[in-house]
Amino acid sequence: MQDLRLLDVAGSRERRVLDEIHGLGLGSHGVTANLTAETLAAYERWAPLYPPTAHNPLMRAEQQAMVEHWPPVAGKRALDLACGTGRYSRMLAEAKAAQVVAMDFCVPMLRQVSAAARVCGSMMHLPFADEVFDVVISGLALGHAANIRTWMAEVARVLKSGGTLLYSDFHPGAARAGLPRSFKDQNDRTWTVPHREYDVASQKGAASAATS
């Protein structure tokens, strides 16, 4: 796999990003580190069975909603944030985006991305310069953010003025209703993917703070 970095990368952050991905060097943030490590381990197990398509009823419903709000991307530079195996990267390329960058913290997922330049990194510390993307797309990933305000601020930082963020996530009431994020691996064993719940008010507040 060749991971291309077509944009200016904040090199001084690179080691810090890798440390956070693997749960190292976080001091008092050990709980966050453990949750991040558990999430990464789950996706590494899921990767062999995770095609770059909406492959279950929930994802198909989510993707339909995303498409209904899809921004104009032709001729623009786009980031598929927490891309997984690249289903939205493929859609961005098909929609004639001038440049598509796919970023995820799970290398086995990234290996399956074929329609974009690939970058491995943490979505809490995006390894890009300020104001480099016209569009950021992120599907079903917000619940993996350690802090919603930091996540929103990082997205706002890399977006150009007037840029667009389109994202989706599980409804915050899903877990309370007994609907975990789970999957079965190659041995038919069920795994639950750790995630956080952010209510709509928190999401609106974080977005407002990031753009003020």
The 8 nearest C-alpha neighbors of each residue, nearest first, counted from 0:
[[1, 110, 2, 109, 117, 111, 106, 3],
 [0, 2, 3, 117, 116, 110, 118, 4],
 [1, 3, 117, 118, 0, 116, 4, 119],
 [4, 2, 116, 117, 5, 1, 118, 100],
 [5, 3, 6, 118, 2, 116, 117, 8],
 [4, 6, 3, 7, 116, 100, 8, 98],
 [7, 5, 4, 8, 127, 128, 131, 3],
 [6, 8, 128, 127, 9, 5, 4, 126],
 [7, 9, 127, 126, 10, 128, 6, 4],
 [8, 10, 126, 11, 12, 127, 128, 7],
 [11, 9, 13, 12, 8, 126, 14, 7],
 [10, 12, 9, 13, 14, 15, 8, 126],
 [13, 11, 15, 10, 14, 9, 16, 126],
 [12, 14, 16, 10, 15, 11, 17, 126],
 [15, 13, 17, 16, 12, 18, 11, 10],
 [14, 16, 18, 12, 13, 17, 19, 11],
 [17, 15, 13, 19, 14, 18, 121, 12],
 [18, 16, 20, 14, 19, 15, 13, 21],
 [17, 19, 23, 15, 21, 16, 20, 22],
 [20, 18, 22, 16, 21, 17, 23, 15],
 [21, 19, 17, 18, 22, 16, 121, 104],
 [20, 22, 18, 19, 23, 36, 17, 32],
 [21, 23, 32, 19, 20, 18, 36, 33],
 [24, 22, 18, 25, 21, 19, 32, 20],
 [23, 25, 26, 18, 22, 19, 15, 29],
 [24, 26, 28, 23, 29, 27, 22, 19],
 [27, 25, 28, 24, 29, 23, 32, 22],
 [28, 26, 29, 25, 30, 31, 24, 32],
 [29, 27, 25, 31, 26, 30, 32, 33],
 [28, 30, 32, 31, 27, 33, 25, 26],
 [31, 29, 33, 32, 28, 34, 27, 35],
 [30, 32, 34, 29, 28, 33, 35, 145],
 [31, 33, 22, 29, 35, 30, 34, 36],
 [32, 34, 36, 30, 35, 31, 29, 37],
 [33, 35, 37, 31, 36, 32, 38, 30],
 [36, 34, 38, 32, 33, 37, 31, 39],
 [35, 37, 33, 39, 38, 34, 21, 22],
 [38, 36, 34, 40, 35, 39, 33, 41],
 [39, 37, 35, 41, 36, 40, 193, 192],
 [40, 38, 36, 42, 41, 37, 43, 35],
 [39, 41, 43, 37, 38, 42, 36, 44],
 [42, 40, 38, 44, 39, 43, 192, 37],
 [43, 41, 45, 39, 44, 40, 46, 38],
 [42, 44, 40, 46, 41, 45, 107, 39],
 [45, 43, 41, 42, 46, 40, 184, 47],
 [44, 46, 42, 43, 48, 47, 184, 49],
 [45, 47, 49, 108, 43, 48, 44, 42],
 [48, 46, 49, 45, 44, 107, 185, 43],
 [49, 47, 46, 45, 50, 184, 185, 44],
 [48, 50, 46, 47, 45, 51, 84, 108],
 [51, 49, 52, 48, 84, 54, 53, 47],
 [52, 50, 86, 84, 85, 49, 53, 111],
 [51, 53, 86, 50, 54, 85, 49, 84],
 [54, 52, 58, 59, 55, 62, 51, 86],
 [55, 53, 52, 58, 59, 56, 50, 49],
 [54, 56, 58, 57, 53, 59, 60, 52],
 [57, 55, 59, 58, 60, 54, 53, 61],
 [56, 58, 60, 59, 55, 61, 53, 54],
 [59, 57, 61, 53, 60, 55, 56, 62],
 [58, 60, 56, 53, 62, 61, 57, 63],
 [59, 61, 63, 57, 58, 62, 56, 64],
 [62, 60, 58, 64, 59, 63, 57, 65],
 [61, 63, 65, 59, 64, 60, 58, 66],
 [62, 64, 66, 60, 65, 61, 59, 67],
 [65, 63, 67, 61, 62, 66, 60, 68],
 [66, 64, 62, 68, 67, 63, 69, 61],
 [67, 65, 69, 63, 68, 64, 62, 70],
 [66, 68, 64, 65, 69, 63, 62, 70],
 [67, 69, 66, 65, 70, 64, 165, 63],
 [68, 70, 66, 67, 65, 71, 165, 72],
 [71, 69, 72, 68, 163, 134, 165, 66],
 [70, 72, 73, 69, 94, 75, 134, 96],
 [71, 73, 96, 75, 70, 74, 94, 95],
 [74, 72, 96, 95, 75, 94, 71, 97],
 [73, 75, 97, 96, 72, 95, 76, 98],
 [76, 74, 97, 96, 72, 73, 133, 77],
 [75, 77, 98, 132, 133, 97, 99, 96],
 [78, 76, 134, 99, 132, 135, 133, 98],
 [79, 77, 135, 100, 80, 99, 101, 136],
 [78, 80, 101, 136, 82, 88, 137, 135],
 [79, 81, 137, 82, 102, 78, 136, 101],
 [82, 80, 103, 102, 83, 140, 137, 79],
 [81, 83, 85, 80, 79, 103, 101, 102],
 [82, 84, 108, 85, 81, 103, 109, 105],
 [85, 83, 108, 51, 112, 111, 109, 82],
 [84, 86, 88, 112, 82, 51, 83, 87],
 [85, 87, 51, 52, 89, 88, 84, 90],
 [86, 88, 90, 89, 85, 91, 79, 82],
 [89, 87, 85, 91, 90, 86, 79, 114],
 [88, 90, 92, 87, 114, 86, 91, 93],
 [91, 89, 87, 93, 92, 88, 94, 86],
 [92, 90, 94, 88, 93, 89, 96, 87],
 [91, 93, 89, 95, 94, 90, 96, 88],
 [92, 94, 90, 95, 91, 89, 96, 88],
 [93, 95, 91, 92, 96, 73, 90, 72],
 [96, 94, 73, 92, 93, 97, 74, 91],
 [95, 97, 73, 74, 75, 72, 92, 98],
 [98, 96, 74, 75, 76, 95, 73, 99],
 [97, 99, 76, 96, 77, 75, 100, 115],
 [100, 98, 77, 115, 78, 76, 116, 101],
 [99, 101, 116, 78, 115, 117, 79, 77],
 [102, 100, 79, 117, 82, 115, 116, 78],
 [103, 101, 118, 80, 81, 119, 82, 117],
 [102, 104, 81, 119, 82, 105, 120, 83],
 [103, 105, 120, 119, 121, 106, 20, 102],
 [104, 106, 108, 103, 107, 39, 109, 43],
 [105, 107, 109, 108, 110, 104, 119, 103],
 [108, 106, 110, 109, 105, 46, 43, 111],
 [109, 107, 84, 83, 46, 106, 110, 105],
 [110, 108, 106, 111, 112, 107, 84, 105],
 [111, 109, 107, 108, 112, 106, 0, 84],
 [110, 112, 84, 109, 108, 113, 107, 85],
 [113, 111, 85, 84, 109, 110, 114, 115],
 [112, 114, 115, 111, 85, 89, 110, 116],
 [115, 113, 89, 88, 112, 92, 116, 85],
 [116, 114, 99, 100, 101, 113, 117, 88],
 [115, 117, 100, 3, 101, 99, 2, 118],
 [118, 116, 2, 101, 3, 102, 100, 115],
 [117, 119, 102, 2, 101, 120, 4, 3],
 [120, 118, 104, 103, 102, 106, 117, 105],
 [119, 121, 104, 103, 16, 118, 122, 102],
 [120, 122, 123, 124, 16, 104, 125, 20],
 [121, 123, 125, 124, 120, 150, 81, 80],
 [122, 124, 121, 150, 125, 149, 153, 144],
 [125, 123, 122, 121, 126, 16, 153, 120],
 [124, 126, 122, 127, 121, 123, 153, 120],
 [127, 125, 8, 9, 124, 120, 13, 12],
 [128, 126, 8, 125, 9, 7, 6, 129],
 [127, 129, 7, 8, 9, 157, 131, 130],
 [128, 130, 157, 156, 131, 127, 158, 159],
 [131, 129, 159, 157, 158, 132, 156, 128],
 [130, 132, 157, 129, 159, 158, 128, 133],
 [133, 131, 158, 76, 134, 77, 159, 130],
 [132, 134, 162, 76, 159, 158, 77, 75],
 [133, 135, 77, 163, 132, 162, 164, 78],
 [136, 134, 78, 164, 77, 79, 163, 165],
 [137, 135, 79, 165, 166, 80, 164, 78],
 [138, 136, 166, 80, 79, 81, 165, 140],
 [137, 139, 167, 166, 140, 168, 136, 81],
 [140, 138, 168, 167, 141, 169, 137, 142],
 [141, 139, 142, 143, 138, 168, 81, 137],
 [140, 142, 143, 144, 168, 139, 167, 147],
 [141, 143, 195, 194, 140, 144, 196, 168],
 [142, 144, 194, 141, 140, 195, 145, 193],
 [143, 145, 141, 146, 142, 147, 150, 123],
 [144, 146, 143, 31, 147, 123, 195, 150],
 [147, 145, 149, 144, 148, 150, 123, 151],
 [146, 148, 150, 149, 144, 151, 205, 145],
 [149, 147, 205, 151, 150, 146, 152, 209],
 [148, 150, 152, 146, 147, 151, 153, 123],
 [151, 149, 147, 153, 148, 152, 123, 146],
 [150, 152, 154, 148, 153, 149, 209, 206],
 [151, 153, 209, 149, 155, 154, 150, 148],
 [154, 152, 156, 150, 155, 151, 149, 125],
 [153, 155, 151, 156, 152, 157, 158, 150],
 [156, 154, 152, 158, 153, 157, 209, 151],
 [155, 157, 153, 129, 154, 158, 152, 130],
 [156, 158, 130, 129, 154, 131, 155, 132],
 [159, 157, 130, 132, 155, 162, 156, 133],
 [158, 160, 130, 162, 133, 132, 131, 161],
 [159, 161, 162, 158, 130, 133, 155, 163],
 [160, 162, 159, 163, 133, 158, 134, 164],
 [163, 161, 133, 159, 160, 158, 134, 164],
 [164, 162, 134, 135, 165, 133, 161, 70],
 [165, 163, 135, 134, 136, 166, 162, 154],
 [166, 164, 136, 135, 163, 137, 167, 69],
 [167, 165, 137, 138, 136, 164, 168, 139],
 [168, 166, 138, 139, 137, 169, 165, 61],
 [167, 169, 139, 141, 140, 170, 138, 142],
 [170, 168, 171, 139, 173, 167, 142, 172],
 [169, 171, 172, 173, 168, 198, 196, 174],
 [172, 170, 196, 173, 198, 197, 169, 174],
 [171, 173, 175, 170, 174, 176, 196, 169],
 [174, 172, 176, 178, 170, 175, 171, 177],
 [175, 173, 178, 177, 176, 179, 172, 171],
 [174, 176, 172, 177, 173, 178, 171, 179],
 [177, 175, 173, 174, 178, 172, 179, 171],
 [176, 178, 174, 175, 179, 173, 172, 180],
 [177, 179, 174, 173, 176, 180, 175, 181],
 [180, 178, 174, 181, 177, 191, 173, 192],
 [181, 179, 192, 191, 178, 182, 193, 194],
 [180, 182, 191, 190, 192, 179, 189, 183],
 [183, 181, 190, 189, 184, 191, 180, 45],
 [184, 182, 189, 187, 188, 190, 185, 181],
 [185, 183, 187, 186, 188, 45, 44, 182],
 [184, 186, 187, 183, 48, 188, 47, 45],
 [185, 187, 184, 188, 183, 189, 44, 190],
 [188, 186, 183, 184, 185, 189, 182, 190],
 [187, 189, 183, 186, 184, 190, 185, 182],
 [190, 188, 183, 182, 187, 184, 181, 191],
 [189, 191, 181, 182, 183, 192, 188, 41],
 [190, 192, 181, 180, 193, 182, 179, 189],
 [191, 193, 180, 181, 38, 41, 194, 190],
 [194, 192, 38, 191, 34, 37, 195, 180],
 [195, 193, 142, 143, 192, 196, 180, 38],
 [194, 196, 142, 143, 197, 193, 144, 145],
 [195, 197, 171, 142, 198, 194, 170, 172],
 [198, 196, 171, 201, 202, 195, 199, 142],
 [197, 199, 201, 200, 171, 202, 196, 170],
 [198, 200, 202, 201, 203, 197, 171, 204],
 [199, 201, 203, 202, 198, 204, 197, 205],
 [202, 200, 204, 198, 199, 203, 197, 205],
 [203, 201, 199, 205, 200, 204, 206, 198],
 [204, 202, 206, 200, 201, 205, 207, 199],
 [203, 205, 201, 207, 202, 206, 200, 208],
 [204, 206, 148, 208, 202, 207, 203, 201],
 [207, 205, 209, 203, 204, 208, 151, 202],
 [206, 208, 204, 210, 205, 209, 211, 203],
 [207, 209, 205, 211, 206, 210, 204, 148],
 [210, 208, 152, 206, 207, 211, 151, 205],
 [209, 211, 207, 208, 206, 155, 152, 205],
 [210, 208, 209, 207, 206, 205, 155, 152]]
